[in-house]
Amino acid sequence: MQCNIPRLVIAAPMSGSGKTTVTVGLLAALVSGGKKVCSFKVGPDYIDPGWHKLAANSAAHNLDSYLVPPGVLKSIFVNNAKDADIAVIEGVMGLYDGGKAQISSTAQIAKLLDAPVVLVIDAKAMGASAAALALGFKQYDPSINVAGVILNRLGSATHEAMVREAMNSLAIPVFGALHRDDNLLLPERHLGLVPEGENAVAAEVVKNIKDAVERAVDVDMLVAVAEAASLMQWEEKATAVSRDYGNVTVAVAQDEAFNFYYPESLAVLSAKFGVTLIPFSPLKDKVLPEADGMILGGGFPEMFAAELSANDAMRNAIKEAAASGMPIYAECGGYMYLFDEIVDLVGKTYPMSGVISGTVTMEKKLRTVGYVKGIMRRETILGPKGATLSGHEFHFSVAPSAEEGTTAFDFTKITNGTAYVGGYADKNILASYLHIHFAGCPEAAEYFIGKCEQFRERQQWVS
Protein backbone atom coordinates (compact mmCIF):
# COMPACT_ATOMS: atom_id res chain seq x y z
CA MET A 1 0.00 0.00 0.00
CA GLN A 2 1.05 3.60 -0.40
CA CYS A 3 -0.03 7.04 0.72
CA ASN A 4 1.26 10.60 0.75
CA ILE A 5 2.60 11.69 4.13
CA PRO A 6 4.71 14.87 4.14
CA ARG A 7 7.46 14.12 6.64
CA LEU A 8 10.69 15.48 7.99
CA VAL A 9 13.38 14.25 10.41
CA ILE A 10 15.08 16.75 12.72
CA ALA A 11 18.51 15.26 13.49
CA ALA A 12 21.92 16.43 14.71
CA PRO A 13 25.59 15.45 14.68
CA MET A 14 25.48 14.73 18.43
CA SER A 15 23.37 15.00 21.57
CA GLY A 16 22.96 18.47 23.01
CA SER A 17 22.88 20.24 19.64
CA GLY A 18 19.34 21.56 20.12
CA LYS A 19 17.17 18.96 18.33
CA THR A 20 14.38 19.11 20.90
CA THR A 21 14.39 22.90 21.05
CA VAL A 22 14.13 23.20 17.27
CA THR A 23 11.52 20.44 17.04
CA VAL A 24 9.36 22.00 19.75
CA GLY A 25 9.57 25.42 18.13
CA LEU A 26 8.83 24.03 14.67
CA LEU A 27 5.81 22.06 15.93
CA ALA A 28 4.38 25.11 17.67
CA ALA A 29 5.01 27.30 14.62
CA LEU A 30 3.32 24.79 12.30
CA VAL A 31 0.27 24.56 14.55
CA SER A 32 0.16 28.34 14.80
CA GLY A 33 0.20 28.45 11.01
CA GLY A 34 -2.86 26.21 10.79
CA LYS A 35 -1.15 22.89 10.05
CA LYS A 36 -2.38 19.59 11.46
CA VAL A 37 0.80 18.09 12.85
CA CYS A 38 1.78 14.64 14.05
CA SER A 39 5.06 14.29 15.92
CA PHE A 40 7.36 11.38 16.68
CA LYS A 41 10.51 10.72 18.69
CA VAL A 42 13.15 8.20 17.65
CA GLY A 43 14.23 5.87 20.43
CA PRO A 44 12.90 4.96 23.87
CA ASP A 45 12.67 8.52 25.23
CA TYR A 46 9.60 9.40 27.34
CA ILE A 47 10.30 13.05 28.16
CA ASP A 48 10.82 14.74 24.78
CA PRO A 49 7.41 13.51 23.53
CA GLY A 50 5.80 15.39 26.42
CA TRP A 51 7.28 18.64 25.14
CA HIS A 52 6.11 17.70 21.64
CA LYS A 53 2.59 17.23 22.97
CA LEU A 54 2.63 20.62 24.65
CA ALA A 55 3.87 22.31 21.46
CA ALA A 56 1.57 20.50 19.01
CA ASN A 57 -1.41 19.96 21.31
CA SER A 58 -1.54 16.31 20.27
CA ALA A 59 0.01 13.04 21.40
CA ALA A 60 3.55 12.21 20.28
CA HIS A 61 4.67 8.68 19.46
CA ASN A 62 7.94 6.78 19.73
CA LEU A 63 9.66 5.04 16.82
CA ASP A 64 12.08 2.41 18.10
CA SER A 65 13.19 -0.46 15.89
CA TYR A 66 14.61 -2.47 18.80
CA LEU A 67 11.49 -2.35 20.95
CA VAL A 68 9.15 -3.10 18.02
CA PRO A 69 9.75 -4.83 14.65
CA PRO A 70 10.36 -2.50 11.68
CA GLY A 71 7.08 -3.46 10.05
CA VAL A 72 5.14 -2.62 13.21
CA LEU A 73 7.08 0.62 13.54
CA LYS A 74 6.10 1.61 10.02
CA SER A 75 2.45 0.85 10.75
CA ILE A 76 2.59 2.96 13.93
CA PHE A 77 3.95 5.83 11.86
CA VAL A 78 1.45 5.53 9.01
CA ASN A 79 -1.62 4.97 11.20
CA ASN A 80 -0.89 8.05 13.28
CA ALA A 81 0.41 10.38 10.55
CA LYS A 82 -1.79 9.53 7.56
CA ASP A 83 -4.34 12.26 8.30
CA ALA A 84 -1.81 14.95 9.25
CA ASP A 85 -0.59 17.79 7.04
CA ILE A 86 2.96 17.05 8.12
CA ALA A 87 4.81 14.57 10.33
CA VAL A 88 7.83 15.83 12.26
CA ILE A 89 10.22 13.21 13.60
CA GLU A 90 12.81 14.18 16.21
CA GLY A 91 15.94 12.04 16.11
CA VAL A 92 17.98 10.63 18.95
CA MET A 93 21.63 11.40 19.82
CA GLY A 94 23.73 11.89 16.67
CA LEU A 95 22.28 10.98 13.27
CA TYR A 96 24.17 7.68 13.03
CA ASP A 97 24.12 6.79 16.73
CA GLY A 98 21.97 4.00 18.15
CA GLY A 99 22.32 0.55 19.57
CA LYS A 100 24.56 -2.17 18.18
CA ALA A 101 24.83 -1.92 14.36
CA GLN A 102 22.98 1.42 14.53
CA ILE A 103 19.79 -0.28 15.75
CA SER A 104 17.07 2.34 16.20
CA SER A 105 19.40 5.15 15.12
CA THR A 106 17.91 8.24 13.52
CA ALA A 107 19.58 7.22 10.26
CA GLN A 108 17.97 3.78 10.33
CA ILE A 109 14.51 5.24 10.98
CA ALA A 110 14.98 7.91 8.30
CA LYS A 111 15.81 5.18 5.77
CA LEU A 112 12.94 2.98 6.90
CA LEU A 113 10.48 5.86 6.42
CA ASP A 114 12.31 7.33 3.39
CA ALA A 115 12.20 10.72 5.11
CA PRO A 116 14.37 13.78 4.38
CA VAL A 117 16.70 14.86 7.19
CA VAL A 118 17.53 18.34 8.48
CA LEU A 119 20.62 18.60 10.68
CA VAL A 120 20.62 20.94 13.66
CA ILE A 121 24.24 22.05 14.11
CA ASP A 122 25.49 23.67 17.30
CA ALA A 123 27.83 26.24 15.76
CA LYS A 124 28.72 27.89 19.07
CA ALA A 125 32.42 27.08 18.76
CA MET A 126 32.72 26.74 14.99
CA GLY A 127 32.96 28.82 11.88
CA ALA A 128 33.50 27.26 8.45
CA SER A 129 34.11 23.91 10.16
CA ALA A 130 30.33 23.65 10.58
CA ALA A 131 30.08 23.25 6.81
CA ALA A 132 32.73 20.54 6.78
CA LEU A 133 30.81 18.74 9.52
CA ALA A 134 27.56 18.96 7.55
CA LEU A 135 29.27 17.70 4.40
CA GLY A 136 30.71 14.74 6.26
CA PHE A 137 27.32 13.75 7.62
CA LYS A 138 25.79 14.15 4.18
CA GLN A 139 28.41 11.97 2.49
CA TYR A 140 28.79 9.32 5.21
CA ASP A 141 25.70 7.50 3.96
CA PRO A 142 24.53 8.84 0.58
CA SER A 143 21.33 6.80 0.83
CA ILE A 144 20.11 9.26 3.47
CA ASN A 145 18.67 12.49 2.14
CA VAL A 146 20.29 15.21 4.26
CA ALA A 147 18.29 18.09 2.83
CA GLY A 148 20.03 20.91 4.70
CA VAL A 149 20.81 22.39 8.10
CA ILE A 150 19.53 24.66 10.82
CA LEU A 151 22.30 26.53 12.62
CA ASN A 152 22.01 26.87 16.39
CA ARG A 153 23.65 28.92 19.14
CA LEU A 154 25.29 31.45 16.86
CA GLY A 155 27.06 34.30 18.62
CA SER A 156 26.45 37.22 16.27
CA ALA A 157 25.33 38.30 12.81
CA THR A 158 28.98 38.12 11.69
CA HIS A 159 29.24 34.57 12.98
CA GLU A 160 26.06 33.63 11.12
CA ALA A 161 27.27 35.18 7.87
CA MET A 162 30.57 33.29 8.11
CA VAL A 163 28.87 29.91 8.55
CA ARG A 164 26.23 30.62 5.90
CA GLU A 165 28.95 31.49 3.39
CA ALA A 166 30.74 28.21 4.06
CA MET A 167 27.50 26.25 3.69
CA ASN A 168 26.68 28.05 0.45
CA SER A 169 30.10 27.18 -0.97
CA LEU A 170 29.17 23.50 -0.56
CA ALA A 171 25.59 23.96 -1.80
CA ILE A 172 24.18 22.93 1.57
CA PRO A 173 20.87 24.73 2.18
CA VAL A 174 20.53 26.65 5.44
CA PHE A 175 16.90 26.61 6.58
CA GLY A 176 17.43 28.78 9.62
CA ALA A 177 19.87 30.29 12.11
CA LEU A 178 19.14 30.63 15.83
CA HIS A 179 21.36 32.80 18.01
CA ARG A 180 22.29 32.03 21.61
CA ASP A 181 19.41 32.90 23.93
CA ASP A 182 18.91 31.60 27.48
CA ASN A 183 15.15 32.06 27.07
CA LEU A 184 15.19 29.10 24.67
CA LEU A 185 16.75 26.62 27.10
CA LEU A 186 14.68 23.63 28.19
CA PRO A 187 15.19 22.69 31.88
CA GLU A 188 17.29 19.58 32.63
CA ARG A 189 18.11 17.20 35.48
CA HIS A 190 19.61 13.73 36.00
CA LEU A 191 17.53 11.78 33.43
CA GLY A 192 17.63 14.57 30.84
CA LEU A 193 14.97 17.22 30.31
CA VAL A 194 12.50 17.99 33.07
CA PRO A 195 9.06 16.70 31.97
CA GLU A 196 6.87 19.50 30.72
CA GLY A 197 4.23 18.63 33.32
CA GLU A 198 6.58 19.59 36.14
CA ASN A 199 7.65 22.91 34.66
CA ALA A 200 5.41 25.76 35.80
CA VAL A 201 6.55 27.98 32.93
CA ALA A 202 6.60 25.28 30.24
CA ALA A 203 3.99 27.02 28.09
CA GLU A 204 6.00 30.25 28.24
CA VAL A 205 9.20 28.42 27.26
CA VAL A 206 7.44 26.84 24.27
CA LYS A 207 6.09 30.24 23.20
CA ASN A 208 9.57 31.77 23.38
CA ILE A 209 10.98 28.96 21.24
CA LYS A 210 8.10 29.21 18.76
CA ASP A 211 8.63 32.95 18.36
CA ALA A 212 12.35 32.44 17.81
CA VAL A 213 11.77 29.72 15.20
CA GLU A 214 9.22 31.86 13.37
CA ARG A 215 11.75 34.71 13.22
CA ALA A 216 14.85 32.74 12.34
CA VAL A 217 13.74 29.60 10.48
CA ASP A 218 12.16 29.32 7.02
CA VAL A 219 9.22 27.17 8.12
CA ASP A 220 7.63 27.27 4.65
CA MET A 221 10.82 25.87 3.13
CA LEU A 222 10.84 23.02 5.66
CA VAL A 223 7.22 22.25 4.78
CA ALA A 224 8.22 22.16 1.11
CA VAL A 225 11.02 19.69 1.90
CA ALA A 226 8.56 17.50 3.82
CA GLU A 227 6.01 17.63 1.01
CA ALA A 228 8.65 16.54 -1.51
CA ALA A 229 9.11 13.22 0.33
CA SER A 230 8.22 10.16 -1.71
CA LEU A 231 4.97 8.24 -1.30
CA MET A 232 5.02 6.03 1.79
CA GLN A 233 5.18 2.34 0.94
CA TRP A 234 4.05 -0.14 3.56
CA GLU A 235 2.33 -3.46 4.00
CA GLU A 236 -0.87 -3.32 6.02
CA LYS A 237 -1.18 -6.52 8.00
CA ALA A 238 -4.33 -7.57 9.77
CA THR A 239 -3.85 -7.59 13.53
CA ALA A 240 -4.67 -11.01 14.91
CA VAL A 241 -6.70 -10.85 18.11
CA SER A 242 -7.22 -14.15 19.84
CA ARG A 243 -10.16 -12.80 21.82
CA ASP A 244 -11.69 -9.69 23.35
CA TYR A 245 -11.09 -8.94 27.03
CA GLY A 246 -13.69 -6.22 27.39
CA ASN A 247 -14.55 -7.34 30.91
CA VAL A 248 -11.02 -6.67 32.21
CA THR A 249 -9.98 -3.38 33.82
CA VAL A 250 -6.41 -2.32 34.59
CA ALA A 251 -5.43 0.58 36.85
CA VAL A 252 -2.53 2.62 35.40
CA ALA A 253 -0.49 4.98 37.59
CA GLN A 254 -0.41 8.33 35.79
CA ASP A 255 0.71 11.51 37.49
CA GLU A 256 3.83 13.66 37.88
CA ALA A 257 5.73 10.80 39.53
CA PHE A 258 4.72 8.04 37.09
CA ASN A 259 4.25 9.02 33.47
CA PHE A 260 6.67 7.02 31.33
CA TYR A 261 4.31 5.27 28.93
CA TYR A 262 4.33 4.81 25.16
CA PRO A 263 0.81 5.69 23.90
CA GLU A 264 0.92 2.85 21.36
CA SER A 265 1.99 0.40 24.07
CA LEU A 266 -1.06 1.16 26.20
CA ALA A 267 -3.19 1.06 23.04
CA VAL A 268 -2.27 -2.60 22.64
CA LEU A 269 -4.13 -3.26 25.89
CA SER A 270 -7.11 -1.05 25.12
CA ALA A 271 -7.54 -0.99 21.32
CA LYS A 272 -6.20 -4.46 20.50
CA PHE A 273 -7.53 -6.45 23.43
CA GLY A 274 -10.43 -4.27 24.62
CA VAL A 275 -9.12 -3.73 28.16
CA THR A 276 -10.44 -0.71 30.07
CA LEU A 277 -7.55 1.38 31.42
CA ILE A 278 -8.27 3.45 34.52
CA PRO A 279 -5.70 6.15 35.41
CA PHE A 280 -4.97 6.85 39.05
CA SER A 281 -2.47 8.93 41.01
CA PRO A 282 -0.23 7.40 43.69
CA LEU A 283 0.59 10.99 44.62
CA LYS A 284 -2.92 12.35 45.15
CA ASP A 285 -5.52 9.58 45.28
CA LYS A 286 -6.39 7.92 48.57
CA VAL A 287 -8.02 4.80 47.13
CA LEU A 288 -7.30 2.53 44.20
CA PRO A 289 -9.86 2.31 41.42
CA GLU A 290 -11.70 -0.99 41.19
CA ALA A 291 -9.55 -3.01 38.79
CA ASP A 292 -8.33 -6.48 37.95
CA GLY A 293 -4.68 -5.54 37.54
CA MET A 294 -2.24 -2.68 37.92
CA ILE A 295 0.59 -1.08 35.95
CA LEU A 296 3.13 1.18 37.65
CA GLY A 297 5.15 2.83 34.91
CA GLY A 298 8.44 4.63 35.10
CA GLY A 299 8.94 8.21 36.13
CA PHE A 300 10.51 10.15 38.95
CA PRO A 301 9.44 8.73 42.33
CA GLU A 302 12.70 10.04 43.78
CA MET A 303 11.66 13.61 42.98
CA PHE A 304 8.28 13.12 44.68
CA ALA A 305 9.38 10.77 47.44
CA ALA A 306 8.09 13.00 50.24
CA GLU A 307 4.61 13.27 48.70
CA LEU A 308 4.44 9.56 47.85
CA SER A 309 5.55 8.68 51.37
CA ALA A 310 3.01 11.02 52.94
CA ASN A 311 0.14 9.32 51.08
CA ASP A 312 -0.19 6.46 53.58
CA ALA A 313 -3.61 5.48 52.27
CA MET A 314 -2.35 4.79 48.76
CA ARG A 315 0.81 3.03 49.90
CA ASN A 316 -1.29 0.72 52.07
CA ALA A 317 -3.86 0.21 49.30
CA ILE A 318 -1.18 -0.96 46.87
CA LYS A 319 0.34 -3.28 49.46
CA GLU A 320 -3.11 -4.75 50.15
CA ALA A 321 -3.78 -5.16 46.42
CA ALA A 322 -0.52 -7.05 46.06
CA ALA A 323 -1.38 -9.25 49.04
CA SER A 324 -4.81 -9.98 47.54
CA GLY A 325 -3.19 -11.48 44.44
CA MET A 326 -3.86 -8.64 42.01
CA PRO A 327 -1.40 -8.83 39.06
CA ILE A 328 0.97 -5.85 39.33
CA TYR A 329 3.47 -5.02 36.59
CA ALA A 330 6.03 -2.30 37.42
CA GLU A 331 8.80 -0.67 35.38
CA CYS A 332 11.76 1.31 36.72
CA GLY A 333 10.17 4.11 38.79
CA GLY A 334 7.23 1.84 39.53
CA TYR A 335 9.69 -0.88 40.57
CA MET A 336 11.34 1.57 42.97
CA TYR A 337 7.97 2.52 44.48
CA LEU A 338 7.22 -1.12 45.34
CA PHE A 339 10.19 -1.37 47.72
CA ASP A 340 10.11 -0.64 51.45
CA GLU A 341 12.06 2.60 51.10
CA ILE A 342 13.74 5.05 48.73
CA VAL A 343 16.86 7.02 49.63
CA ASP A 344 16.81 10.19 47.53
CA LEU A 345 19.68 12.15 45.95
CA VAL A 346 20.43 14.03 49.19
CA GLY A 347 20.42 10.90 51.33
CA LYS A 348 16.99 11.21 52.91
CA THR A 349 14.98 8.03 53.40
CA TYR A 350 11.25 7.77 52.60
CA PRO A 351 8.91 4.82 53.14
CA MET A 352 7.27 3.46 49.98
CA SER A 353 4.64 0.76 49.42
CA GLY A 354 6.52 -2.15 51.02
CA VAL A 355 5.49 -4.77 48.46
CA ILE A 356 9.15 -5.76 47.93
CA SER A 357 11.57 -5.93 50.87
CA GLY A 358 14.59 -3.64 50.77
CA THR A 359 15.77 -0.11 50.12
CA VAL A 360 16.38 1.55 46.75
CA THR A 361 19.17 4.13 46.76
CA MET A 362 19.57 6.99 44.31
CA GLU A 363 23.09 7.71 43.11
CA LYS A 364 24.48 10.72 41.27
CA LYS A 365 26.21 8.48 38.74
CA LEU A 366 24.30 6.84 35.91
CA ARG A 367 24.08 3.13 36.68
CA THR A 368 23.04 1.80 33.29
CA VAL A 369 21.55 2.89 29.98
CA GLY A 370 20.87 0.96 26.80
CA TYR A 371 18.98 -1.84 25.10
CA VAL A 372 18.78 -5.19 26.83
CA LYS A 373 17.28 -8.63 26.32
CA GLY A 374 15.56 -10.20 29.28
CA ILE A 375 14.83 -13.92 29.58
CA MET A 376 12.36 -14.89 32.32
CA ARG A 377 13.90 -17.15 34.94
CA ARG A 378 10.46 -18.45 35.93
CA GLU A 379 6.85 -17.99 34.92
CA THR A 380 5.71 -14.43 35.53
CA ILE A 381 2.56 -12.41 34.86
CA LEU A 382 4.02 -11.56 31.43
CA GLY A 383 4.86 -15.05 30.26
CA PRO A 384 6.23 -18.55 30.88
CA LYS A 385 9.72 -19.42 31.99
CA GLY A 386 12.17 -18.80 29.14
CA ALA A 387 10.07 -16.12 27.44
CA THR A 388 12.17 -13.26 26.07
CA LEU A 389 11.48 -9.53 26.24
CA SER A 390 13.35 -6.78 24.40
CA GLY A 391 13.60 -3.59 26.40
CA HIS A 392 15.56 -0.57 27.53
CA GLU A 393 17.12 0.44 30.86
CA PHE A 394 18.05 3.94 32.06
CA HIS A 395 18.45 4.60 35.77
CA PHE A 396 20.55 6.22 38.46
CA SER A 397 19.23 4.15 41.35
CA VAL A 398 20.42 0.85 42.81
CA ALA A 399 17.90 -1.77 43.89
CA PRO A 400 18.80 -4.63 46.24
CA SER A 401 19.15 -8.07 44.69
CA ALA A 402 16.06 -10.23 44.88
CA GLU A 403 16.00 -13.11 47.31
CA GLU A 404 16.63 -16.62 46.02
CA GLY A 405 13.69 -17.78 43.97
CA THR A 406 12.32 -14.33 43.16
CA THR A 407 14.85 -12.99 40.63
CA ALA A 408 12.91 -12.16 37.47
CA PHE A 409 15.29 -12.02 34.51
CA ASP A 410 18.56 -13.11 32.99
CA PHE A 411 19.59 -9.88 31.22
CA THR A 412 22.03 -9.34 28.37
CA LYS A 413 23.20 -5.91 27.23
CA ILE A 414 22.88 -5.65 23.47
CA THR A 415 25.91 -3.40 22.97
CA ASN A 416 28.55 -5.53 24.68
CA GLY A 417 26.96 -8.82 25.68
CA THR A 418 27.30 -8.22 29.43
CA ALA A 419 25.13 -10.71 31.31
CA TYR A 420 23.50 -10.13 34.71
CA VAL A 421 20.35 -10.96 36.64
CA GLY A 422 17.76 -8.53 37.89
CA GLY A 423 14.19 -7.65 38.75
CA TYR A 424 11.68 -9.25 41.06
CA ALA A 425 9.04 -11.88 40.23
CA ASP A 426 6.85 -13.64 42.74
CA LYS A 427 3.35 -14.98 42.08
CA ASN A 428 1.35 -11.91 40.97
CA ILE A 429 4.19 -9.33 40.92
CA LEU A 430 6.71 -8.59 38.15
CA ALA A 431 8.94 -5.56 38.61
CA SER A 432 12.30 -4.49 37.21
CA TYR A 433 14.20 -1.61 35.63
CA LEU A 434 13.18 -2.92 32.19
CA HIS A 435 11.00 -0.71 29.97
CA ILE A 436 9.15 -2.63 27.26
CA HIS A 437 6.73 -1.75 24.44
CA PHE A 438 3.65 -3.99 24.20
CA ALA A 439 3.45 -3.38 20.44
CA GLY A 440 6.70 -5.33 20.25
CA CYS A 441 5.48 -8.15 22.49
CA PRO A 442 1.68 -8.40 22.26
CA GLU A 443 1.86 -11.97 23.55
CA ALA A 444 3.24 -10.61 26.86
CA ALA A 445 0.39 -8.10 26.99
CA GLU A 446 -2.18 -10.86 26.48
CA TYR A 447 -0.51 -13.06 29.09
CA PHE A 448 -0.80 -10.20 31.59
CA ILE A 449 -4.44 -9.59 30.68
CA GLY A 450 -5.15 -13.29 31.11
CA LYS A 451 -3.72 -13.16 34.63
CA CYS A 452 -5.90 -10.10 35.34
CA GLU A 453 -8.96 -11.99 34.11
CA GLN A 454 -8.13 -14.95 36.34
CA PHE A 455 -7.85 -12.60 39.32
CA ARG A 456 -11.19 -11.06 38.44
CA GLU A 457 -12.85 -14.45 38.31
CA ARG A 458 -11.35 -15.49 41.66
CA GLN A 459 -12.58 -12.29 43.30
CA GLN A 460 -16.07 -12.79 41.92
CA TRP A 461 -16.10 -16.37 43.23
CA VAL A 462 -14.98 -15.22 46.68
CA SER A 463 -17.62 -12.48 46.83
RALIN-V662629 format. One record per backbone hydrogen bond with DSSP energy under -0.5 kcal/mol. NH is the residue of the N-H (numbers start at 1). CO is the residue of the C=O. Records with the same first field share a line. If there is no record, write none. Layout:
# RALIN-V662629
NH->CO / CO
This chain:
# RALIN-V662629
3->232
5->3
7->226
8->87
9->116
10->89
11->9 / 118
13->120
17->14
22->18
23->19
24->20
25->21
26->22
27->23
28->24
29->25
30->26
31->27
32->28
33->29
34->31
35->30
37->35
38->86
39->59
40->88
41->61
42->90
43->63
50->47
51->47 / 48
52->48
53->49
54->50
55->51
56->52
57->53
58->53
61->39
63->41
64->62
68->64
73->69
74->70
75->71
76->72
77->73
78->74
79->75
80->76
81->77
82->78
84->81
85->36
86->36
87->6
88->38
89->8 / 87
90->40 / 88
91->10
95->12
97->94
99->103
102->99
103->100
105->102
106->94 / 97
107->95
109->105
110->106
111->107
112->108
113->109
114->110 / 111
115->110
116->7
117->145
118->9
119->148
120->11
121->119 / 150
122->120
123->121 / 152
126->123
130->127
131->128
132->128
133->129
134->130
135->131
136->132
137->133
138->134
139->135
140->136
141->137
142->139
144->141
146->144
147->117 / 145
148->117
149->173
150->119
151->176
152->121
154->178
160->156
161->157
162->158
163->159
164->160
165->161
166->162
167->163
168->164
169->165
170->166 / 167
171->168
172->167
173->171
175->149 / 173
176->149
177->216
178->151
180->154
184->181
185->182
189->192
192->189
194->187
198->195
199->195 / 196
200->198
202->199
205->201
206->202
207->203
208->204
209->205
210->206
211->207
212->208
213->209
214->210
215->211
216->212
217->213
218->175
219->217
222->218
223->219
224->220
225->221
226->222
227->223
228->224
229->226
232->3
234->1 / 232
236->234
237->235
240->238
242->240
245->273
248->245
250->276
251->293
252->278
253->295
254->280
255->258
259->298
260->298
261->259
263->261
265->262
266->262
267->263
268->264 / 265
269->265 / 266
270->266
271->267
272->267
273->268
274->270
275->269
276->248
277->275
278->250
279->277
280->252
282->280
285->281
292->249
293->249
294->327
295->251
296->329
297->295
298->260
300->257
303->300
304->300 / 301
305->302
308->304
309->305
310->306
311->307
312->310
315->311
316->312
317->313
318->314
319->315
320->316
321->317
322->318
323->319
324->320
325->321 / 322
326->321
327->292
328->428
329->294
330->430
331->296
332->432
334->331
336->332
337->333
338->334 / 335
339->336
340->356 / 358
341->358
342->350
343->360
344->342 / 348
347->344
350->342
352->340
353->337
354->339
355->338
356->338
360->341
361->398
362->343
363->396
367->395
368->395
370->393
372->391
373->412
374->389
375->410
376->374 / 387
377->408
378->408
380->383
383->380
386->376
387->384
389->374
391->372
392->435
393->370
395->368
398->361
406->403
408->423
409->422
410->375
411->409 / 420
412->373
413->418
414->371
417->413
420->411
422->409
424->431
425->406
426->429
428->426
429->426
430->328
431->424
432->330
435->392
440->437
441->437 / 438
444->441
445->441
446->442
447->443
448->444
449->445
450->446
451->447
452->448
453->449
454->450
455->451
456->452
457->453
458->454
459->455
460->456
461->457
462->458
463->459
